[in-house]
Amino acid sequence: MDLQEFAQSNTPTEGGDGFRKANNRLLDIPVDGSVMVKAGSMVAYTGEMTFTGKSSAEGGLTGFVKEAVSGEGTPVMEAAGHGHLYVAEQGKKVQVLDLQKEESISINGDDVLAFADSIDYEINTVGSLSGMAAGGLTNVYLSGPGEIALTTHGDPVVLTPPVFTDPDATVAWSANLSPSIEVNKALEIGQTSGESIQMEFTGSEGFVVVQPNEEGSVTQSQNQ
């Protein structure tokens, strides 16, 4: 295609409200007030925008932290102003959900990209995991109403319990589920992949979202 065709075919569509995907890996947020986004995720913006980092686990709108488990943090920032904000996360695919009032979901802190300022959230550590494998251990409990955006390596798959999952591949689960941690002794001896640690979801209701890639994997399928 020529230069004009390229520009036209890749220009985001203006108009409308709410979170929307500029493409499969880029989120377009029309901002008229404030929104919370993952720190470092800003790609571009139009209009006027200010950014305030939120990295403390104490009080008010804060951040996603994993310090109790791995010494790492996943801070968020508040974007305030008027215009369009474009955010992305390492080429991962963007998934947009609209939570109704009293609807909730628990999402891996590494996979939360953005959420509306009307969303309430709480940070939770899954099970007794101190000293265990790094990924997928600290989740953020998000409650509506409002829009949220999460990211996945490739297309997500939604499974119904009972199911066992790798913590590094587990993206989210419905609020009525409370996973437990299982250690597979057969895989523990001589096994360094981390797959000896599994999350167990029981019951017959709810859902679990997994991605076709382990978050902590050295080689990640970002081009799928």
RAWOMO-V653820 format. One record per residue. N is the residue number from 1. PHI is phi in degrees with one decimal (NA if undefined). PSI is psi in degrees with one decimal (none if undefined). OMEGA is omega in degrees with one decimal (NA if undefined). Layout:
N/PHI/PSI/OMEGA  N/PHI/PSI/OMEGA
//
This chain:
1/NA/154.3/178.2  2/-82.3/177.5/-173.4  3/-62.0/-40.8/-179.0  4/-66.9/-41.6/178.4  5/-63.9/-40.5/178.1  6/-60.4/-45.9/-179.0  7/-63.9/-43.8/-178.5  8/-66.5/-40.4/-175.6  9/-75.6/-15.3/-178.0  10/-116.6/10.9/177.4  11/-87.5/127.5/179.2  12/-60.4/146.6/177.9  13/-77.8/126.8/179.8  14/-83.1/162.5/177.7  15/95.2/161.3/179.2  16/89.9/163.8/-179.7  17/-119.6/162.7/173.3  18/85.8/168.4/179.5  19/-63.1/141.8/175.6  20/-154.8/153.9/-178.5  21/-88.5/119.4/172.6  22/-67.2/-35.3/167.3  23/-156.5/-173.5/-173.7  24/-63.8/-17.7/-174.3  25/-123.1/9.0/-178.0  26/-136.7/126.6/-178.5  27/-99.8/132.1/176.8  28/-106.5/118.2/179.7  29/-115.6/111.3/171.8  30/-70.6/119.1/-175.3  31/-108.1/127.2/172.1  32/-141.8/74.4/-171.5  33/136.0/-113.5/-179.6  34/-146.6/159.7/178.2  35/-152.6/152.1/178.2  36/-101.5/131.0/180.0  37/-135.5/158.4/178.8  38/-64.1/133.0/-179.7  39/-60.3/135.1/-180.0  40/86.0/1.2/-175.6  41/-90.1/-9.9/-177.4  42/-66.6/126.7/176.7  43/-102.0/-41.7/-179.6  44/-165.8/164.5/171.7  45/-155.2/156.7/173.8  46/-115.4/163.7/-179.1  47/78.2/-147.2/179.7  48/-117.2/130.6/-175.9  49/-146.5/139.6/171.8  50/-122.3/151.4/-176.6  51/-126.8/130.9/179.9  52/-125.0/121.5/-178.7  53/-71.7/143.3/177.5  54/-130.5/103.1/-174.1  55/-125.7/-0.8/-180.0  56/-91.9/150.3/178.3  57/-91.6/7.2/-175.0  58/-112.2/120.6/167.1  59/75.7/136.0/170.8  60/60.8/-153.5/176.4  61/-77.3/112.4/-172.4  62/-121.9/-134.0/-175.4  63/-136.7/173.2/175.6  64/-92.2/120.0/-178.0  65/-123.8/147.4/178.4  66/-125.3/20.5/-172.7  67/-60.5/-34.4/-178.2  68/-65.9/-23.1/-176.3  69/-104.4/-52.0/-169.8  70/-124.6/-3.0/-176.7  71/77.0/5.3/-179.6  72/-105.7/157.5/176.8  73/-128.9/152.2/174.0  74/-123.9/81.1/-174.2  75/-73.3/158.9/174.4  76/-117.9/166.4/176.2  77/-134.0/151.5/177.1  78/-95.6/122.7/175.2  79/-101.1/126.0/-177.7  80/-130.4/142.4/178.4  81/144.5/-149.9/-178.8  82/-139.6/131.8/179.8  83/143.3/-159.6/178.1  84/-114.2/130.6/178.9  85/-111.1/130.1/179.4  86/-112.9/122.8/-177.6  87/-129.4/151.2/179.6  88/-153.9/167.5/-178.6  89/-140.9/94.9/172.5  90/51.8/37.9/177.1  91/72.2/11.3/179.3  92/-75.7/154.5/179.5  93/-74.3/144.3/-177.2  94/-98.9/133.6/175.6  95/-122.3/127.5/-178.2  96/-109.8/130.1/178.8  97/-125.2/146.3/177.6  98/-114.8/106.5/179.7  99/-85.0/129.3/175.3  100/-81.7/171.5/178.4  101/-58.8/132.3/179.9  102/72.9/4.3/171.2  103/-87.8/142.6/-177.7  104/-141.5/157.3/175.8  105/-150.1/149.3/177.1  106/-108.3/125.9/-173.5  107/-126.7/139.7/173.1  108/-53.7/128.9/-178.3  109/-56.6/-30.5/178.8  110/-67.9/-20.9/-171.9  111/-104.9/-0.2/176.9  112/-82.1/121.8/-179.1  113/-99.4/-42.6/-177.1  114/-163.0/156.3/170.9  115/-154.3/150.5/-177.9  116/-67.0/155.9/-178.7  117/-70.8/-7.9/176.3  118/-83.4/-7.9/-178.1  119/-82.5/134.1/171.0  120/-93.3/145.4/179.6  121/-144.6/155.5/-179.7  122/-142.6/138.0/-179.5  123/-92.0/131.6/-179.7  124/-131.1/142.7/172.4  125/-100.5/131.5/-175.1  126/-84.8/115.8/173.2  127/65.2/-169.0/177.9  128/-98.0/91.4/-168.5  129/-119.3/12.3/-179.4  130/-59.6/126.7/179.1  131/86.3/-2.9/179.8  132/-92.2/-171.6/-176.2  133/-57.1/154.7/-163.7  134/-80.7/-41.9/-165.4  135/-84.1/152.9/170.6  136/67.5/26.2/-173.0  137/-104.1/-25.1/179.0  138/-112.1/118.1/-177.9  139/-112.5/156.6/179.4  140/-111.9/122.6/-179.1  141/-90.6/111.0/-176.1  142/-107.2/132.7/-178.8  143/-124.0/136.5/-178.3  144/-79.7/177.3/14.1  145/-88.3/154.6/175.5  146/143.0/168.8/-178.8  147/-93.5/147.6/174.3  148/-134.9/157.0/175.9  149/-132.1/133.4/176.6  150/-124.9/165.2/-178.8  151/-122.6/149.1/178.4  152/-139.0/147.8/170.3  153/-79.6/106.2/-176.3  154/79.3/-169.2/-178.9  155/-82.1/131.6/-179.3  156/-73.2/158.6/174.7  157/-123.9/133.5/-180.0  158/-103.5/122.7/-177.7  159/-114.4/153.0/178.3  160/-105.5/131.8/178.1  161/-63.1/158.7/3.5  162/-77.3/140.7/-178.4  163/-157.8/147.9/173.3  164/-107.5/138.9/-179.9  165/-134.5/156.3/172.0  166/-78.4/128.1/-179.8  167/-55.5/-34.4/-178.3  168/-71.8/-19.1/-179.4  169/-104.2/-3.3/-176.2  170/-88.6/120.2/-175.7  171/-94.9/-46.3/-173.6  172/-162.0/167.1/172.3  173/-154.2/158.7/-178.2  174/-68.3/151.4/-170.1  175/-63.9/-22.4/-177.7  176/-79.1/-5.8/-178.8  177/-97.5/146.2/176.9  178/-134.1/97.8/-174.3  179/-70.8/152.2/171.6  180/-114.2/162.5/-177.2  181/-103.8/130.2/178.8  182/-118.6/143.5/175.5  183/-115.5/118.6/-179.7  184/-85.8/102.8/-177.2  185/-61.3/-30.0/-178.9  186/-65.6/-28.2/-179.8  187/-95.9/-9.6/-173.2  188/-73.1/-38.5/-175.8  189/-76.9/119.3/178.1  190/72.7/9.5/-177.1  191/-110.5/123.6/-178.3  192/-116.2/9.1/-176.4  193/-79.6/-12.8/-177.2  194/88.0/-4.0/-177.3  195/-77.3/-2.1/174.2  196/-70.9/-19.7/178.2  197/-98.6/124.5/-176.8  198/-132.3/152.0/173.8  199/-100.1/131.3/-179.4  200/-110.2/123.3/175.9  201/-110.8/123.1/-177.5  202/-111.9/176.4/-178.1  203/93.6/-176.5/-177.9  204/-124.7/5.0/-179.8  205/-120.7/163.5/179.3  206/88.5/-172.3/-176.8  207/-150.6/159.0/176.3  208/-130.1/132.4/-179.6  209/-104.4/124.2/176.5  210/-123.5/158.6/177.9  211/-117.2/153.7/-177.4  212/-80.6/45.5/-177.9  213/-167.1/143.2/176.3  214/-89.2/125.9/-174.2  215/-55.6/-35.7/-178.6  216/-90.8/5.8/-176.9  217/-68.6/145.9/179.7  218/-67.6/-40.6/178.5  219/-106.5/116.8/-175.0  220/-116.0/135.0/-176.0  221/-83.9/76.8/-177.1  222/-84.2/-11.7/-175.6  223/-98.1/10.7/-178.6  224/-96.7/none/NA
//
